[in-house]
Amino acid sequence: MTFESIFFSELHTSGFGSQPYLKTFKKRPHVSKSKIDAYSNCVYLKVGDFFSKAGYSDTDSRYISATSMTYDIFMSIYDVNTQSVAAARFLELTSDLNTKFGKFIKSLRRPNLEVRLIGMQDAESALPLYGVADMIAQNRLSVYEIDLFGKNIRHIAFDISSGMSYNVLMEDKIYKPGELASKMTYEQFEKSLRG
């Protein structure tokens, strides 16, 4: 059974979103912030941002990063065959974002696509994921990694060259237990977006 089919069946079950939801082939490794920032090698996404790149060369930015994630979602679609990527950071998959992802998918010939979904906090409404699930189903995409809900702040980087996701070590050191625990309420998060 594939991750996307498991996700589709579990998304509407009672209690979904009340605890961390993790589906992945392997544990996400770490990368230091200084490494992804070297040579201006990283594109940072804020909530509402969309980024796409057709193909990868050594002169391009290698990483896409979403740091200090709490209630928002980072979603990437990566074509293994061409090292092309589309990524966004959002609260809900708007029709505009859906169109942008759709154009990216249609621009590829015979793609081998991997989807990653990362973000959200425990007890947050799963409603934003319904649109994401619909888009994945309509485009028959393969989900490679799902890391949703939990109590921690996430700092994520995606490597366009290798197609891997990483946990970013913001101070170039491993975090102590509990150090990433989020104390931010949804109301505080919304206020931070306006401010």
Salt bridges, closest charged atoms under 4 A:
ASP37 OD2 - LYS33 NZ 2.57
ASP60 OD2 - LYS53 NZ 3.51
ASP72 OD2 - ARG89 NE 2.38
ASP96 OD2 - LYS100 NZ 3.43
GLU114 OE1 - ARG116 NH1 3.39
ASP122 OD2 - LYS151 NZ 3.06
GLU145 OE2 - ARG28 NH1 2.43
GLU145 OE1 - ARG116 NE 3.30
ASP147 OD2 - ARG28 NH2 2.61
ASP147 OD1 - ARG154 NH2 2.99
ASP159 OD2 - ARG62 NH2 2.87
GLU171 OE1 - LYS173 NZ 3.89
GLU179 OE2 - LYS173 NZ 3.46
